[in-house]
């Protein structure tokens, strides 16, 4: 009877110990999950901010460079007036200055000459892209450079820089297809940045536009284009943060630490079971020896016949 009680008590202690271990592991795993998610979250935000700043710096440097090229073309045309209406010569100058297009505007904002004859006759009123340069008509000291924009004629991605000549009787515009910038921008796209982020199995990163809530980048490419609010996160622990134009979310599956926890509980369970078996065996042996001694003492002091 005592042995049975001892076994029941041992089983109860083992079960309580394993249950306590499970709660401790869950608490530790939840803390680790939150900490890992926040580290990843901060890292993604840092990379996105760095990419935005590098792209802004690149655009600024290119704009400064293109304005200098526009001024160089203006200087050449002022020095050689005979090339003003010579398309072939203007094309040679464009190649020399490393630009794709040269356009000459009159004081009313109409293209009257340049290296691309099919654009002759276009003006600042021909489209939204060209209307960007209308302030030039009011200030002859102004120089301007446009961001990468589809041009009015062909919707081709271009950057245009414009300046007045020294005499103030014409404007010189250069157009460049910014391959370097476009390649850099493509590499810095949110989808590419997030896809290259290292994550463990069971973890996901989502980056959505703060205005549209549309997912622009994700470690799981199938989620790109979905609304972040429509994504099922019931089986995930999620840490989310908005930073400027982005909403960044790091998701960790609930089962992320489950396998390791079960393995740890199994190891401890086996250890406790073996330890308990040894203890029960030792206690039963001690009790048996005690019983034998008491029995021997009893028989040595007692006459069986009386």
N, C-alpha and C positions, 0 to 999 in steps of 0.2 A: 504493500500500500504506500509506504514511504517512497519507494523507488518510483512508483507511478506519479506521485505528486512532484517528485524532483524532476522527472521528465517533462511534465506539463509546465512547471515553472521555467525550465530551461527554454522550452519552445516559446513561451511568452516573452522571455527576455530577448531572445533572438529576433522575434517578430518586431518588438518595440524598438530594438536597436536598428534594424533595417528600415523601419518606417522613419525613425529620426534621421537616419542617414539620407533617405530619399528627400526629406524636407530640406536638409542642409544643402544637398547637391542642387536642388531646384533653386534655392535662394542664390547660391554661388553662380550657377549657370545663368540665371536671370541678370545678375549684376554684370557678369562677363559679356553677355549678349548686348546689354545696354551700352557698356563701355566700348565694345568693338564697333557697334553701330555708330556711336557718336564720333569715334575716331575716323571711320570711313566717311561719315557725313562731312566732317570738317575738311577732310582731304579732298573730297569731290568739289566742295565749294571753293577751296583754295585753287585747285587746278582750273576750274571754270573762270574764276576771277583773273587768274594769271593769263589765261588765253585771251580773254576780252581785252586786257591791258596791252598785251603784245600786239594784238590786231589793231588796236587804236593807234599805238606807236608806229606801226608799219604804215598805216594809212596816212598819218601825219607826215612821215618822212617822204612818202611817195608824192604827196601833194606839193610839198616844198620843192621836190626835185622837178616835178612837171611844170610848175610855174617858172622855174629857172629855164627850162627848155623852151617854154613859150616866149620868154624874153630874149633868148638866144636867136630864135627864128625871127623875131621882130627886128633885132639888130642886123641880121643878115639881109633882110628885105630892105631895110632903110639904107644899108650900105650898097646894095645892088638893086636899084629900083626896077631894072629891066626884067627881074624874075617875078614881079608881082602878078603878072597874068600868064606866066609860062608854067603850065601844068607839069611838064617833064622836069624842069628845074626844081620846082617845089617838091616833087616826089623825091628827087635826089637829096634835097635838103632834109626832108623827113627821114630818109635812110641815114643821113649823116648824123642827125640829132637823136636817132633811135626813137622816133615816134611813128605811129601808124597813119595819122592823118594831120593835115594842115588846112585850116579854113581861115579865109580873110573876110571879115565883116565890115560893112560900111557904118557910118555914124547912126544909121537908123536900125541897125541890127539885122541886116540881110547879108547872106553869104554871096559874094560877088566873084570870088576866086578861091583857089586852093588846090590841093593835090588830089581831090576826089570830085570830078566834075558833076557827078550825079547829084551832089548835094547843093549845087548852085541854085539860088532862089529861096532856099530855106531861111527862115528868120526866127527871132526869139518868140514869135507868136505861133510857130508851127506845131508846138507840142509842149507838154509839161516839162519834159527833160530840157528843152532849149530855153523855156521861159525862166529857168533857174538863173540865167545870166542877165536878165533884164536890168538889175541894178547897175550894170556896167554903163548903160546909156546915160545915167544921171551923174556918175562920178568917174572922170577920166584918170584918176589916180588909183582906181581900184584894180585889184587882181583877184581872180577867183579860180577855185578848183573844185570840181564836183566829185561827190562820192561815186563809187561804181554804180552805174545806172544804165538800163537799156536805152540805146539811142533812139531818136525819133524815127529815123528812116527804116532801120532793120531790126530794132529791138535787140541789138548786139550789146553785150556787157562792155562798157567803155568807161574810162575816166577822161574828163576834158578839163583843160586849164586854159585860161584866157587872160590877155593883157592888152592895154592900149599901146600903140607905138609912141615914140617920143614926140612926134608932131601932133598926136591926138586926132588924126584924121582916119584911122582905121584900127580895128581890133584884130589881133592874131590869136587864133585858138589852135591848140594841139590836142590830138586825141590819141590815147594809148589804151591798148587792150591789156589790162593788168594781170597777166598770167601768173606772175609771182604772187600777187595778192590773192587771186582766186584760188590758187593751189594752197596757199597758207590758210585761207579761210576754210577750205574744204577739210584740211587736216584738223582744224580747230573746231569743226562742227561738233555740237553737243553729242550727237550719236556716236561719232568716232571716239571722242574723249571718254565717254562712259563705257563704250565697248572695250576699251583698253585698260579699264580699271581692274586690278586684281581682286578677286573675291573668292571666298571659300564656298564649297558645295553647300547649298541650302541658304545662301545669302543672295539678295538681289539689290540693285541700285536703280532708282528711277529718277529722271530729271524731267520736269514738266515746265511749260511756259506758265508764268504766274498769271497772265491775263486769260489765256484760252484754256488752261488746265490740261492741254494736250501734251502727252508724253513725247519729248523730243529725243531722248536718249535713254537706253535701258540695257542692262547686261543681258536681259532676255529680249532679243530683237522683236519677238512677236508682240510685245506690249507697246512698241513705238506707234504713235498715232492714236492710241486709246486715251480717253479722259482718265486722269489719275484717280478721280473720285469713283469711277466705275470699276476699278480693278478690285477683285476679291482678295481681301487681306485677312480673312477670318482665321486662317491657319498660320498667320505670321505675327511676329512681334515687330512693330514698325516704329521707327524714329523719323520724324519729318521736320523740315525747317525751310522757311522761305528766305531767300537771299537775293535781293534785287529783282531781276527779271525771271528768276528760276525758283521752282519748288523742288527741293531735293528730298528724296525718301530712301531710307535704307531698311530693307525688310529681311528678317531672319525667321526661318521656319521654326515652328514650335518643336519639331523633332530634331533640330540641329544638334542639340546636346544629349538627346534621348539615348542614342546608342551607347555613348560613353558612360552615361549615368547607369544604364542597365548593367553594363559590364562591371562597373565599380561596385554596384550593389551585389552582383553575383559573386565577385571575389570576396567581399566582406562576409557575405552569407555563408560561403564555403568555409571561410576561416573561423567564423563564430560557431558553425556546426561542429567542425573538427575539435575546436577548443572545448566546446560544451560536452562532446562525447568523451574527451579525455578527462574532463572534470567529473562527469558522472561515473566513469569507470573508476577513477581514483577514489571518489567518495564512497562508492559501493564497496570497493576493496577495503577501505578504512572501516566502514561500518561492519563488514563481514568479520574482520579481524577483532573488532571490539565485541561483536556478538560471540565469537568463539572464546575470547578471554572470559567474558561474563559467564558463559556456559561452563567453562572449565572451573572457574571459581565456585560456581554453584554446585557442581557435581563433587568437587573436592571437599566441600563443607556439609554435604548432605548424604545421609544414609538412605539408599533407595528402598531398603526393606521397611524402614520406619517412615 
